[in-house]
C-alpha cells in the first residue's frame, strides 16, 4: 500500500469513527464534540487537495511507505 492510499484509508476511518461517536442516534455516541474532529479531517482533506501537501502522507513516507503514483 502506498502513502497516498493509506492516508485516504486513515482519513475515511477517522471520519466514520468520529461520526459514530458524535451523532446522538448512534449506539456509540459519546459527545457531539466528536463532530469537530470530523470537520478537522475534512478541512485537512480540502487543504491537501488545494495545496498538494498532506502532513499525514509526509509522516507515512518518513515511516518507510513508498510515495505511489
C-alpha positions, 0 to 999 in steps of 0.5 A: 500500500502506498502513502497516498492510499493509506492516508485516504484509508486513515482519513475515511476511518477517522471520519466514520469513527468520529461520526459514530461517536458524535451523532446522538442516534448512534449506539456509540455516541459519546459527545457531539464534540466528536463532530469537530474532529470530523470537520478537522479531517475534512478541512485537512482533506480540502487543504491537501487537495488545494495545496498538494501537501498532506502532513499525514502522507509526509509522516507515512513516507518518513515511516518507510511507505513508498510515495505511489503514483 
